[in-house]
Structure formats: structure tokens, C-alpha cells
Amino acid sequence: MAINPNTNFSAGAVLTSAQQNRFPRGVMAFTKATASGAINSEAVQITGSSFTAVANRYYKITYYEPSLNSAFSELDTAIGRIRLTNLAGAVQQTAKSFIYQTPTPEDMICVAVTTLTAGTVNLVATLEPTNYPIQATRSATQYAFLLVEDIGPA
């Protein structure tokens, strides 16, 4: 779909509902995780809050992990995914982070910009090690999150 940007506004012009509908609607869902954990195979790390998607609008979905370590002193890769519904759901985006053993943790960010089917949507963030178990370290001030933003019409 083509991008449908808003128009320039001038003093005295009438603001229409079509113009109003072209504005972004902001945060649609936000979920954070503060508990650390070891990951041995692909597993859901964050189950997002459900929200109602509107057809023909773009959504920016961000999954962030603040600190990932390899369980061994070998280079490893952590694969983060944004999926619809659950672990078996359709992949919306994938990101990789190359990680080493402590004390050199790496962060990971996975961002998707997409349209969604109208109706109730639930997204999940998954994390998978490629060779060795990995450790996701989180806290109240260093948390993982899944954020969904409405960024405008498609």
C-alpha cells in the first residue's frame, strides 16, 4: 500500500475528519519483562497486551532485550522474533544479536513496521539461542519490552 501522508495546514482552513484520521494514534500496547532467565530453545519472552487493530494502518512493533550473555565462552547468536499470537504464530520480523560470555553482554532490538488484520491482535516476542543456552538479564530498571505503536495510515 502507498503511504497516505497528511496535508499542510494553513490558518483559517477547515480541519476534516479525513485529515484527523491520518495522524498517528500512538501507543497501542506496551508490556515489559523484568525477570531474568536462561533460554535453551526458542521460547516466548513477552506476551503483549491485546489491542484492536484497524485495517489499512501501519503499526511499528519493537521488541528490546537489554542484556544477553552466552552460557559458554563461545560466540553465539541470539535470534529474536516478533510473532502473532504465540510461539507457532506467523513471524512479523527477525533480528540477530552476536553474544559472548559475561562480562560483555549485548542488547538486541527487533523492529517491524507492518499492517495487521482488523480486529483483536496479540503479539509475542520470542528469543532463541543458535548453539548454546543464553542468559537474558533483566531488572526493574533494565527491562525487556514489547511496544506496539500506530504510526499512521497505509
N, C-alpha and C positions, 0 to 999 in steps of 0.2 A: 504494500500500500504506500502511496505517496504521503509525505509529511504534509500536514494541513496547518501551517502556522497562522498565528493571529495577524491582525492588520495593524497599521499605525493608527493611533488615536489623535484626534485634534479637539481643541476647546470648542464646546458647543455641539459636538456630534452626538448622535443618539447611540448609546451602548445597547447592542442587541443580545438576545439570549444565545444566538449562534456564536457571537464573539466571546461571551462569558464561558461557553462550553469548550472553547479552545484553550482555556487556561489549564495548567496542571492542577491536579486535585491534591497533591501532596502524599503524605504517608498513609498507606492503606493497611499495613500490618508491620509489626515490629516484635521480634522475640529474641531474647538473649539467653545465653547459657553461661553459667559461672562455675560449674563443676568440672574439674579436670578428669581425664580418663585415658586409658590405654585403648588403642584401636588395633585389632588384629586382622580384620577384614572389613569390607565396606559396611558401614553402619550409619543409621540416622543419628546426626548430632543435634539437630534443631528441627522441631516440628513447628512450623509457622502458624500464626493465628489465621483462622479462616477469614476471608473477606469476599465481598461481592464484586466481581469483575464486570466491566462494561465492555461490550463489543466495540471494536474499532478504536481502541485507545492503547497507547504504549505504556508498558509497565517496566520500570527499572528494578531489578531484583539483585540484591547484594548479599553475599554470604562471606563473612570475615572470620578467620581464625587468628588469634593474636600470637600464639606461641606453639610451634610444633617441633618435636625432637625425635630423632631416630633412637630406637632402643639399643642399637649396636653402633660401634664406631665405624660404620659404613655409610656411604652416601645412599640416600633413599629418596623416593619420590612419594609425596602425599598427593592424592587426587581428590579434589573437592568437586562436588556436583550439586546443582540445584535441580530438584526433581518435582514433578507434580505428584501430589497425594502421599506417596510412601516410597519405600526402598525400590519397589518394582516400577515406579511411575516413570513417565517419559522424561528424559533428560532435557533440561532447558539450556544448560551451559555447563562446561567443564573447565577446571583450572588445575594447574600443577604447581607444586612448590618443592624445590630440591632442599632436602634437610639433612643435617648431620646430628651427631650425638651432642648432648649437653656439653658445654655451656653456650653453644651457638644456635639457639632456636631461630626458626624462620616463621614469618607470618604467611598467610595465604588469603588472597581475595579472589572471589569468583563473582563476576557481574554479568547479568543477562539483560538485554533490552528486547522485549517481545510483546506481542499482543496475546490475549488469552480469550478463551471461550467465555461468553457471558454467563454469569451465574456464580455460585459459590465455588471458590478456589481455595485449596490448601497446598502450600508448598513445603518441601522439606529440604534440609541441607544434609548431604552425606559426605563422609570422609573415608578414604580407602588408602592403605599403605600398599606399595607395589611389591616389596620384598620382605621387609621386617616389620614387627609391630612398631607403632609410633605412639608418642605421648602427646596429647593435647592438654596444654597447661592453661588454665583459666582462673579468674578470681572475680570478685565484685568490681574491681577497678580495671581488670584486663579480661574482658568477656568476649566470647564469640557471639555473633548476631546474624540474623536473617531479617533483612529490611525490604519491604515492597513499597515502591513509590509510583504513583500515577504521574507520568511526565507529559501527558497531552494526547491529542487526537492522532490517530494514524492517518 
